């Protein structure tokens, strides 16, 4: 049904279906996803939301090692541009090998689903004919592929030489054991020769067998599940040493032990995990870490509550044919009976021992803390006004994006009508706890 509006929206929005391997996440209207990621960095300095598989650390390190060898073998300039292109060839070869090892495409959520799964699936086909290596794995592969996802973490852990794309000496044992334990498999050198053959810039295709090594065997030996599937305890221990025992932030290892103990009690959800840690259920926390956990809980509760309030306002306007009274929307989004709960959540953030860190963030942190102050004493009408102002500021900081909800006199008008987040309750932030749980599982530390 077509509806008339007194004024035309100033900004138009459209949507398109996303690839299954897309790095895009639905835009958060209040930047709470971004802020939650910053809290996650305070808890786990060396990990990001994209570094969730332990074997991928080895894949990237080994790929950079291959790039170094390929520069020498194929007389290629040993610079970052060349190394990146060579690594991308390795990543495409490895993705094809993973698919070949399963003999089919991998469904969403598969344990061996890699970055660029859609591109690799389009390039792979059953049979014996060679496979092309010049296919498109993922748009902006250097940024959104495994190298872009893991490089900053590898540098934090000093597994890559700072300012370069060269593996460090600390990564040598992981590289040497990439295919198997060196003293247990005499064919390790053949796997490397096969991989280097794929890195030859003049080669457009790769055969499915090289000597006695098949592409399927390459995938089975190196795919993401290989650490657990093949029972590679020694390699798991090397990565545990590199990523957890060698962590220098003073929080990662302690939190890992907490997560391991919590799993034994069947606790996995982020809110319950953090609250249990604060209560000392799985052992004491050092004071600095305790401060961070308390701050994470306070922010998580505030973010969850306020995002739900935004969703309520959006839903009310949407249900009124995209135009609604401001006062009526404020009453629906911020019921007077629930204002005490909101004010209490604001006070928790303001009193949290590490909340000053938000004010030091370059993006969104200081405005969020100002919003917390304003909401802590606001009535329903003021709360909606300040929330929409914060939302507008967030959107304007994102390449000049416009507010999803525009105020005109005493009316509120939806500018963006394709937001679906209002249909479900906001979730408590993960703060990278899920990422670390997946890493610990890959390393054999979680069942």
Secondary structure, 3 states (H helix, E strand, C coil): CCCCCCCCCCCCCCCCCCCCCCCCCCCCCCCHHHHHHHHHHHHCCCCCCCCCCHHHHHHHHHHHHHHHHHHHHCCCCCCHHHHHHHHHHHHHHHHHHHHHHHCCCCCCCCCCCCCCHHHHHHHCCCCCCCEECCCCCCCCHHHHCHHHHHHHHHHHCCCECCCCCCECHHHHHHHHCCCCCCCCCCCHHHHHHHHHHHCCCCCCEECCEECCEEHHHHHHHHCCCHHHHCCCHHHHHHHHHHHHHCCCCCCHHHHHHHHHHHHHCCCCCHHHHHHHHHHCCCCCCCHHHHHHHHHHHHHHHHHHHHHHHHHHHHHHHHHCCCEEEHHHHHHHHCCHHHHHHHHHHHHHHHHCCCCHHHHCCCCCHHHHHHHHHHHCCCCHHHHHHHHHHHHHHHHHHCCCCCCCEEEECCEEEECCCCCCHHHCCCCCCCCCHHHHHHHHHHCCCCC
